Amino acid sequence: MAGIVCGWHVLRLTFAGSSEERAATVRWWGYFRGPLGAWTCVWGAIAMLTSAPLDDWWHQAYGLDVKILSPPHAVLAQGILAIQLGALFMVLAAQNRQHARRTGTADVGADGAGPAERLLPWMAAFAASLVLANFAIMVSEYTWRVFQHGPLFYQVVCGAFLLPLVAGAIASRLRWSAIAVAGLYMAFFLVLVWILPLFPAEPKLGPVLSHVDRMVPPQYPLLLIVPAAAIDVVLHRWNRTRGWGLAAVLSAVFLVTFITVQWPFSIFLNSPLAHNAFFAQHLLPYMVGSDWALARGEFIGLTSGLGLARGLVIALIIGVVSARLGLAAGGWMSRVHR
């Protein structure tokens, strides 16, 4: 759908677009014109379609897989990410053009003002939250609740989530944009946690190590809204250059606030108190045996003392790099007009 709609949009602008509409496009192959986001969506659709026969070949060669990170799935995830980014670019371009029109700095075709103008920052935050959700899905095998007292978990979280959170916070023009991105990410997964178990289901491939009679939802969302609030506060108060210094501060406040809330919350999720319809921690995937740590509610990958401290320092450094990339990406996206 994204590829077809955006492809049609490119053809319409190329052959029938007004001069004002064409001014807000980029040229491709010397003739075709379309928004940067539309081109990104078309590429994403092609990547997703390419992944299908590749995934079929992978299964024929190696059997059915129940892993998220396989080469065909990586191609599929890149295609999904491209479509999400394309949607984000298109919304941001409209938002930035309207901001330029209000401030008198527009150098490309500006959209007319209307009721939808106020919705554009929220649309940008929603699109950024889907990018964040995509990152969360791709690293979910390293973020189960049983890993949340080990340093690898915090290294993965700092590397995967700071970039989209910071970029989305800068690109969207909401005052508390990081909170909006994290809150919409949590809402997306909470809907899945609460709705999917309502539908009956059974596994169609083995080995079946755990009895399943209904759809199993993804894991409960991480409490990213708390460190997102800290990110917003830092961005509001930081008046200096958005460089490595700001990235270090963002990484530090993110890691400290996230550990503060997620560490005790993971203890709760691993307890029988979370075995209910609200948290759904009693619903295990069919490939998880009753003797596994996830079924017993036991933490794995634990270290203590110097090992834990060393791991958290590594997480902090990874977070600095991720935050710096987020600052650069957010700054660029805040200037997208085409």
N, C-alpha and C positions, 0 to 999 in steps of 0.2 A: 504493500500500500504506500509506504513512504517513497519507494523508488518510482512508482507509477505517478503519484501525485506531484512529486518534485520534478520528475522528468517532463510531465505536462506543463508545469509552471515554467520551466526553462524554455520549452518550445513556444509557449504563449508570449513570454517576454521577448524572445528573439524575433518572432515574426509579427507580433501584434501589440507589443508593449508601448506605452507612451514614453515620451522623452524623459519625463520625471521618473517613471518606473525604471527605465533602463539606466538612469544615472545611479541607481542604488543597487547595481549588479556588478559582477566581475565577468570578464570575457574568458572563454575557454575555447581552445583550438582556433583562435583568431576570429571566430564568428559568433558562436553560441554565447548567450548572456543569461545569467541567473544569479541569485544570491549565493554567497559562499555557503550558507547552510544547506541550500538545495543541492549544490554539488556534493557536499559531504554526505547527505542522505542517499543520493544516488550511488555513491561509492560504497556506503554501508550496505545497501540492498544487494549490490553485486557481490560483496564479500560474504554476506549471509547465504546467498544462493550457491556460491562456490563451496561453502563449507558442507553443504548437504551431500553431494557425491563423495567428497573427501571423507566425511564421517561414515558413510555407508561402506566405503572401501576399508576404513579402519576396523569396522566391526567384522567384516568378512575375514580380514587378515588376523585379528587378535581376539575376536569374540566380543560379546556385549560388555560394555563398561558401565560402571556406576561411579566413575570419577568425574569431577568437574574439569580439572586441568588436564585435558588431552589436546594434542595438536589440532584436531578438527574443531573442538569446542573453543579453543583459543581464537581460531579464525572467526567462528560464529560470534564470540564475545566482542571481537574487534569490530565486526559489522554492526552489532547492536550498539556498541559505544559510538560508532560513527553516526548512526541515526539519531541517537540521543544528543550528541554534540551538534549535529546539523539543526535539530529543533532548537537547541539552546542558542546557536549562532543567529538563527532567524529572529527569535524573540529579542535577543540583545541588540541586533541591528535596528529593529523597530524602536526599541526603548531608547537607544543612544541617538537615533535620528530625532526623536521627539524632544529629548533633552537638549540636543544641539539647536533645535528650532526655538525652544523656549529661551535659551541663553544667547541666541543670535550668532551661533558659530557654525551653523549648518553649511557644509560644502557639498552635500549630495542631496538628492530628492528627499524631502522631509514628509512624513506622514501627517495627515490632518489630525487635529486634536479631537478627541471623542471620549465617551464613557470608558472604552476599552483601554485608554491610556493608563489609567490607574491600575489596571490589572497586569500590565506588562512586567513590572518587577516581581509580582507573585508568580507569573508564568515562568519567568527566568529562574526563580528559586525552585519551582516545581521541576523544571527540566534539569537543573543542577542536582536535585535530590535523586532523580532517576539515574544520573551518572554515578552518584554516591552508592546507590543501591546495586548498580552493576559491579562496582568495585567490591562491594560487600559479598556479593554472590561468588565472585571469582576467587576470593580468599577465604570462603566460608569453611573450607576443610581445615583451616588453621585457627579458626576463631570459635570453635565449639566451647561450651561452658567449662568442659573439663580441662581446657588448655589455659584458662584465664588467670591462673596463678603462676604461669611460667613466663620467662622473659621473651620467648619467641612470639607469643601472642601479642605483646605490646610492641615488639619490633614490626610485626606485620601491620598492626593497626596504625602505628605512626607513619609507616611507609605508604599505606594504601588510602588512608582517609584524610590526612591533612591536606593533600593536594586538592581534591575536589571541594572540601569544606572551605578552604581559604580562597580558592579561585571563585567559587560561587558567592562567597561573602563579599568579595570586591566587585564582581561583575553585576550582581543584582543591586538595585538602588534602594532596597528596603533599609530601614535604619538598623534592624536586627536581622540581617540577612542570613548569617550563619545559623542562628537559631531556627529561622524558617526552613533552611535547607535540611538541617538535622531533624527537625520536627516532622517534616513531610516524609523524609526517609523512614523514620520510626512509624509514622502512620501507615505507610505503604506495607511494611512488614507486619504490623499489628493486624491489619485487615486480613492478611494471609493466615496468620496464626489463629484468628478467631473464626474465619469462614471455612477454610479448607477442611477441617475435621468434621464439618457437618455433612459431608458427602461420603457415602460408602465407597470403598475401593479395596482391591487386593493386588498383591504383587504378581507380575506376569513373567518374571525372570528370577533366577536363583543365584546364590543360595539364600533361602528364606530362613534367617536365624531368629527373627522376632515376628510373632503373629501380628498381622495388620489387617484390620477390617474397615478402615476409613483412610481418607487422604491424610498424609503426614505433612504438617506445615514446616516451613523453614524454622531455624532457631529463633528464639526471642531476640528482637533487635538490641543492639548495643546501645548503652545510654549516652549516645553522642551529643545529646542536646545540652548536657552540662558543660563539657569542654567547648561546645559551640558558643555558649554564652560567654565563656572566658575569651574566646577568639574575638567576638564582637566588642567586648570591653577594651581589649588591647588595641584593636583597629581604630576604635573611637578616640583613644587617648594618645596614640602614637602620632606625633607630628613630624617625625624625622623621615629620612629617606627610607623607602621600602626596599631594604636590601637584606644582607645576611644578619644584621643585628636584629631586625624585626623578626626574621625567620627563626632565630634562636629563641627569642622571647615567646613566640607563638608555639614552638615545639615544647618548650619547658612548661608553659601553662596548660597546654593540651595534655601532656603526659601526667602532670601532677593531678589535675582535676579529674582526668579519666580514671586513673588508678584509685583515687579517693572514692569514686562512686561504683566503678565496675568490680573492684576486688570484693567488697562485701556483698554486692548484688549477686555475684557468681556463686558465693556460698549459699545464698538463698535459693538460687536456681538449681543447685545440686542437692537440695534437701527435699523431703516429701511435701513441704509446704507449697512447692511450685507444681504439684501434681493436680492440676485442676484445669478447667476450660479456659481460664484467663491467661495462664502462663504456658499450659500445654507441654510441660516438660516430661510428662509420663508417656507421651507419644514418641516412639522410637522408630527410626527407619527399619525396614525389613532386614537389612543386611547387618544390623547391630545385634550381636548375641547377648544373652542374659548375663554372661560372665564378663562383658566388656566394662570398662571404666565408665562409659557414658550411661549404661544401664544401672550401675551400682552407685552412681553419683560421686565418683572419686576423681580427684585432680591428678593429672599426669603431666610430665615434663617439668616437674618442680625442681627448683634450685633454691639455695638459701645463702645468706652471708655474702661473700665476695662474688660468688657466681651470679646471684640475683642482681647485685649492684652493677657488675660488669655488663650484664645483659640489658639493664635499664639505661645505662650510659650509651650503649649501642643503639637502643631505641631512640634516645634523645638525638643522637647524631643523624640517624635515618630521618627522624622527624624534621630536623633543620633543613635537610636537602628537599624533602617533600614540601615543606612550607615555602621554601624559596621558589620551587617550581610553581606552586600555587599562586604566589605573589606575581610572578612573571606572567602566568597564564591569565590570571584575573585582570592584571593591568592591560594586557593585550585585548582581552574580550571587552573591557570597558570602553575601548576605542573602535570596536567593530561597527561599521556603518553600512556595509554592503552585503 
